[in-house]
Every structure is written in C-alpha cells, then in structure tokens.
Amino acid sequence: MIPTDAVVAKVDALPTLPAAVSRLAALHGSETTSASDFEDAIKPDPALTANLLKMANSAYFGLRREVDSVGQAVTVLGTKRVWEAAVTAGFSKTIPDRIPGYEVDSAVFWKHCIAVAILSERLSSQMELRTPKLTFTAGLLHDIGKLAIGSFLTVEATLVLSRMRTDEMDFVAAEREVLGTDHAEVGATVADKWGLPEAIGVGARWHHCPDEVPNEEDQVLVDLVHVADALAHTLGYGADVGELARTLDQRAADRLELTVDCLELVACNTLEEIQQVSEVFAPSGGAGK
Amino acid sequence: MTATPAAAVGARQPTKQLVVDISEIKVCADPDTTIVTYALGSCIAVMVYDPVRQAAGMIHYLLPLSKASPAKAAQTPAMFADTGVPLLFESMYKLSCQKKDLIVKVAGGGALYDDKGTFNIGKRNYTVLRKLLWKNNVIIKREDVGGTKSRTVRMHVGSGRVTVHSHGEEMEL
C-alpha cells in the first residue's frame, strides 16, 4: 500500500503543463474569447507557440495553407482545435522516456494517449452523439495518473503481475489491491494539481469504472473515454505491462449503443490519423506501434 | 500446438530487422533478416515461410472483413484479412515461392475481458482467417492466439524460426 502523502509528493514532483495551457483552459471555456485573447495567452511561451504551430500544420488538420501565427491558427481552426493542439503540445513534453512499473516506453504511452483522444471523438461522431466539449482532451489525459505512480509499481510489480497472470485479475483491480490506489484515482489528483478543467479530472478518475460516475452530466464523456481506452488497448495502441487484462464495462457500451460495425469502422478510419498526430511530437524512447 | 521456451532453442541474433506496421505486408528473401511486428492485440499476424526458397513474409492485419470499409480496403488491402492474406501469398509467389512449400504460423487475436464480445475483434479476426485458409487448402502449422496477451512476433528469414514475446516471456512457435 502506498501512503497517501507519498502519492501527493509524487504528484507535486511531476513536470506540469505549461502555465499558458491552464490560461487557455479558462479562455476556451468562455464564450467571449477572441483570437487575440488566445494569442496573448500563448505568446509568452515561445516553445509552446512553436509546438502548437507544428501541430496545427500537421497532416492531421490537413490545412491547405500553412499558418504561421497563433491568431491565424485560431481563425482557421477555431479555439477548440487550438486549445486541443496546445494541450497536446504541452502534454508531450511532460512524458519521461520510460514510465517505470508499467514497462512502457514514452512512444508507446504517447500513442496510446493520442489514440484514446481521437477514438473518443470519432466514436462519438460515429454514434451521432452530441460530443461533450472536452472529449478529445479528456481522452488525451486519461492516464496521467500513471506518470505519478509508475515508480511505486516498480517495487510492487511482481505482486501485480502475479495477481493478473496467475489469478486472471483485471490490471486495475490488481493495481488497486497491491497499491491501495490506482492510476485513475491518482490521475484526478494530477488533473487538479495541473489546474485543468474539472471534466478532465472526471474523465481520468472514472475511466475504468464509468458506472460509478457521480454526476449524470459527465456520463457520456466518461463512457466515451472508457470505450475508446478499451478499443485502443484492443487494437494494440499502448501495450504496457497490463497487456489486454482490462475489463470492458458493458453498461457503458450499452449506454452509447455501440455496435460491432461502428467499432470496426472507427478502428479502420482512425488508423492514419492516430499515426499522423502521434508522429508530430513523437517522444524519443522505444519502438511504438 | 504447444510452444517451447526460446532459450532452449539457442537463438542466433541476425543483424537486419524489417518492421511490419499495422495494416502492412512485408516479404523478404534475405536470410540474415528478421521480420518483426510489435504489440499485436486483437490484430493478427500471419507468418509464411518457404524453406526451399529461404523466403518469408508477414502480414499484420487489423480487421476481419473489408466490407467494414471498401474504400479503406482499396487503399490499404492489408488492413483486412480477406483482402490482405491473399496478397501476402501473392507476394510470396512473386519471390518464386510455391504454395506447397509454404509453412504458415499465426499469432495474435487477443481480447479484453468483455462478456458480450462486442470488442472481441480478435476472435472475429481469427474465425475469418481460419475459414479463408481452409477454403484455400492451407494448413496452419503453429498458432498462438486469443487470451489477454499482447504479442510481439519475430520471424527469422533464414531459418523460418518464429518467436512470440508476451507476458514477459519469449516462446518459440
């Protein structure tokens, strides 16, 4: 079991998202935000500006003409997409080369995060749902708890693996039994610490137990992240020590009225996009699928 | 169809590596090359080896049937079993291989814990493959499919030796 204060210390020690990303979170939520507000928030951070433009000009967005300023990016892509590009750019820089305990290299972890972000959104469109506002970002950041508790898992890895492989226990249940917490619970703490919108923390907290979401208004978002995470693991995006030992909550799939045809169509239509976006900021470590 | 620990076989480390990404086919007749594909979840890798020609090929397909998206199948046939697997065999024939000499091995097709099976793409991938090979009189010599495993597969072109890495262990197939 990890003492709570040890978890808090790890969360405090994590590299945070650039301050500009938090400022954008507030602006993105406001109806009166203009392109120049966005530009002003990002301008003080040249690295973030450069990375955001790199993302905006990537094949994923398929712009006909290259954008060379944040203001232009907002005009062409809109505040929602620019905020997503900024979070993606900022988040990519917080991932270490290897996440201990989960036995996963940064490139593989990164591709999993990107896959869940894109799959969450595409599943929602395919099911013709009204996509919750922060779906892409909640998908992107659903596993941030792993960054904080990976090192604890290194020490306890044998126990977790034995529960999983000998007793056929689900990975998150094994994590919880051995550590006394899990990456979802810790993820919500990280989201709070990073000053992210509440929905991101909610997505991280409940993505493995969507049926326990306290507020009904978060249900669709959490269900989407849950099934996108399941689909990403199924397709092999982000194989870590847990491999496929994850449980699909059928109630989430039923609420979304997911069908086999929908899953397969989304799987084949997103393959290229997932590849394109993950390559924009491909971290250095490991061979990723 | 039991696998034996790789260590017992005495692996030789070849120098060149050919990576097969998801929805790709690679064939090779260089005996010093190893063909590899990473992190097969529900996807399936079909490995074909010709000991006469010393050639090998691998597909890593995503989904069972191209009817899911005929447009994608036209663009990327190796995404689907029904359009990709025939292409793998054709690619081997282009290397002067003959069907009677080909040894076929299969890995992947894993699944999450999913009671209703909606997400069991792995099982559907495997079922369609079995039917396809059976109709074409092709026998699967060895296979490691299903379960909650994520698999990385390597095939040495010179020897046809196939290893599967999952659950922290490497086994020969």
Chai-1 contact restraints between the chains, C-beta under 6 A:
chainA,res_idxA,chainB,res_idxB,connection_type,confidence,min_distance_angstrom,max_distance_angstrom,comment,restraint_id
A,R165,B,H167,contact,1.0,0.0,6.0,A-B,restraint_1
A,A230,B,L112,contact,1.0,0.0,6.0,A-B,restraint_2
A,A230,B,F119,contact,1.0,0.0,6.0,A-B,restraint_3
A,T234,B,G41,contact,1.0,0.0,6.0,A-B,restraint_4
A,T234,B,S42,contact,1.0,0.0,6.0,A-B,restraint_5
A,T234,B,L112,contact,1.0,0.0,6.0,A-B,restraint_6
A,T234,B,F119,contact,1.0,0.0,6.0,A-B,restraint_7
A,T234,B,I121,contact,1.0,0.0,6.0,A-B,restraint_8
A,L235,B,G41,contact,1.0,0.0,6.0,A-B,restraint_9
A,G236,B,A39,contact,1.0,0.0,6.0,A-B,restraint_10
A,G236,B,L40,contact,1.0,0.0,6.0,A-B,restraint_11
A,G236,B,G41,contact,1.0,0.0,6.0,A-B,restraint_12
A,G236,B,C43,contact,1.0,0.0,6.0,A-B,restraint_13
A,A239,B,A39,contact,1.0,0.0,6.0,A-B,restraint_14
A,A239,B,S150,contact,1.0,0.0,6.0,A-B,restraint_15
A,E243,B,T148,contact,1.0,0.0,6.0,A-B,restraint_16
A,E243,B,K149,contact,1.0,0.0,6.0,A-B,restraint_17
A,E243,B,S150,contact,1.0,0.0,6.0,A-B,restraint_18
A,L244,B,G41,contact,1.0,0.0,6.0,A-B,restraint_19
A,L244,B,G110,contact,1.0,0.0,6.0,A-B,restraint_20
A,L244,B,L112,contact,1.0,0.0,6.0,A-B,restraint_21
A,L244,B,T148,contact,1.0,0.0,6.0,A-B,restraint_22
A,L244,B,S150,contact,1.0,0.0,6.0,A-B,restraint_23
A,A245,B,T148,contact,1.0,0.0,6.0,A-B,restraint_24
A,R246,B,L112,contact,1.0,0.0,6.0,A-B,restraint_25
A,T247,B,Y113,contact,1.0,0.0,6.0,A-B,restraint_26
A,L248,B,L112,contact,1.0,0.0,6.0,A-B,restraint_27
A,L248,B,D114,contact,1.0,0.0,6.0,A-B,restraint_28
A,L248,B,F119,contact,1.0,0.0,6.0,A-B,restraint_29
A,Q250,B,D115,contact,1.0,0.0,6.0,A-B,restraint_30
A,Q250,B,K116,contact,1.0,0.0,6.0,A-B,restraint_31
A,A253,B,T118,contact,1.0,0.0,6.0,A-B,restraint_32
A,V260,B,T118,contact,1.0,0.0,6.0,A-B,restraint_33
A,E264,B,L63,contact,1.0,0.0,6.0,A-B,restraint_34
A,E264,B,A68,contact,1.0,0.0,6.0,A-B,restraint_35
A,L265,B,A68,contact,1.0,0.0,6.0,A-B,restraint_36
A,C268,B,L63,contact,1.0,0.0,6.0,A-B,restraint_37
A,C268,B,A68,contact,1.0,0.0,6.0,A-B,restraint_38
A,C268,B,S69,contact,1.0,0.0,6.0,A-B,restraint_39
A,C268,B,K72,contact,1.0,0.0,6.0,A-B,restraint_40
A,C268,B,M79,contact,1.0,0.0,6.0,A-B,restraint_41
A,A287,B,Y38,contact,1.0,0.0,6.0,A-B,restraint_42
A,K289,B,Y38,contact,1.0,0.0,6.0,A-B,restraint_43
A,K289,B,A39,contact,1.0,0.0,6.0,A-B,restraint_44
